[in-house]
Amino acid sequence: MVSGIRQLVELESPSDNKAALDHLGQHLAARFAKLGGEINFHRQEHAGDHLQVDFAGPGKPILILGHMDTVWDVGTLASMPFRIAEGGAFGPGSFDMKAGIVQAIYAIRALQEQHGRLPRAITVFLVSDEEIGSRSSRPTTEALAQKSAAVLVIEPSQGLKGALKTSRKGVGAYRVRVVGQEAHSGLDSNQGASAVLELARQLLVIEKFADRKRGVTINPGVVRGGTRTNVVAGEALAEVDARVSNLHDIPYLDKKFRSLRPFNERCKVEVSGGIGRPPMERSKEGAALFMLARRLAEELGWELEEASVGGGSDGNFTAALGIPTLDGLGAVGEGAHSRHESVVIAEMPRRAALLARLIESIPG
Ligand SMILES: [Zn+2]
């Protein structure tokens, strides 16, 4: 399994590098083909091709959902090479989520070895654009989920105890653009209308859209505006990260953003964007799936926990469609999107075993 992670980590695959992603896709396709999977690439012009692998078997398929892309540019390996230390496997994309892909390969292989053939139809779908919002893969993810009995997402688990994720926040971004009136700051400053000042006032309003109790968070992570100190700013822009826990908070938040009006009537305020990934609410179906996973983990000798997290995944799409979805079935580790990203090697076999047992045991 460790050499499997190493191979995948050393095929660097940032979301915006089609050539690199397609190279990794070919490598993975060959591995899945060896297991007898039927390979189908969903070709993309700009994004990397998405990889679908179908394994024949009885019943409605189980969809194993993951992504091949990482947040790390090609060349990161030079300063952050694959390495093993203190029981961990380190390297760009190791935890999020190449180790999860390796576990899925081993789970499928174990089922084949044990039963002689698969006890259940399986579809594996690995997208190339999850880290940048899954725009090009979303329709296929949703179509495949509709045909499946359940969705098992091999994203990283939560915390060092490896909790599964039964609810996730919905995530999106709003762009708030202010157009003011440019003027010389000394000569005719009354002619001007500062877009920067207007945006600053708007941000104080936007900050109040957050509501911790109902799980709405707001972060104006990027602000730009103005050209020079001696010019009244003609334009300013804020990009605001927004997250919600409940589906019904999407229209609530949207209405708030769309109702922003300028304080200075000589400025214009334009709002675009929205919540692109709906929240994964803790559903009855998802909870039942977790209870099954917990029982299976108990048989394997460990106590599995569940968690609710702020980050989104492609599981948000499938859960919003009402398809039973269980997330966080990938590796145990820490430091996703950070330079100390790593996987706990000793946890990998039993995570793969749990995945295999789930595939065997999910009804339908
Ligand atoms: Zn991920």
Residues whose N, C-alpha, C, O or C-beta is under 5 A from the ligand:
A	BS01	ZN	D96 M97 E155
